[in-house]
């Protein structure tokens, strides 16, 4: 039950990373077009979107990964299956 929140954070981080990559690809495909005001607006909007989504995805993935590792270590310590007890 303790792993539901970190797993959901990890999934959300992965979805945000995919959205950031998709917006970057879209940005790269729009750049070679003729410079009109709508193309410039799209480039600026996609750039801002990418630079907000990428760090947010990185933070979510890193924190959820850390929480998953800590909950696994805490679970092993609580049940007595730590690495020290296995070596003895």
N, C-alpha and C positions, 0 to 999 in steps of 0.2 A: 504494500500500500504506500510505502514511503517513496517508491520509485516512480509513481505515476507523474508527479510534477516535473521531475527532471527529464523524463522521457517525452512529455508533452513539450517542454522547452526545447529539447533537442530536435523534435520534429518541426516545431515552428522555426527554429534557426535554420534548418535545412531548407524549408520552404522559402524563407526569406533570402537565403543564399541563391537559390534557383531563380527567384525573381530578380535579384541583383544582377546575376549573370545574363538573364534574358534582357533586362533593360540595357546592359552594356552592349550586348550584341545588336539590339535595336538601334542604339546610339551610333554604333559603328556603321550600320547600314544606311542611316539617315545622313551622315556627314557628307558623303560625296554628292548629294543632290544640289541643285541650284539654290543659291542663297536667297531665300525669301523670308519674310518676317515669320511665317508659320514654321518654316524649317528651323530658324534660329530659336523660336520658342520651344519647339520640340527638343532640340539639342540641349538647351538650358534645363528644361524640365526633366529630361532623362538623366542628365548629369547630376542634378540635385537628388533625384530619386536614388541613383546608384550610390552616391556618397553618404546617404542616410541608411540605406538598406544593408550595405556591405558591413559596416562596423556593428550595426545592431545584430546581424546574423552571427558575426564573429563572437560577440559578447555572449549571446544566448547559447551558442554551441559550446564555448569554452566553460561557461558556468555550469551548464547542465552536465557536461562531461565530468567536471570536478565533483559535482554533487553525486553523480552515479558511482564514481570511484570511492568517495567517502562513505556512501551508504553501503556499498559492498564490503568495505573494510570494517565498518561499524557492525554490520550484520555478522561477519566472521568472528569479530571480537566478542559479540554478545552470545554466540552459540558455542564458543570455545574451540572453533576450528581455525584458529590463527596459524600462521606459518611456524611460530615457535613451538606450539603444541604438536604439530605434525612432525617436526624434526626430532623430538624427544623419543 
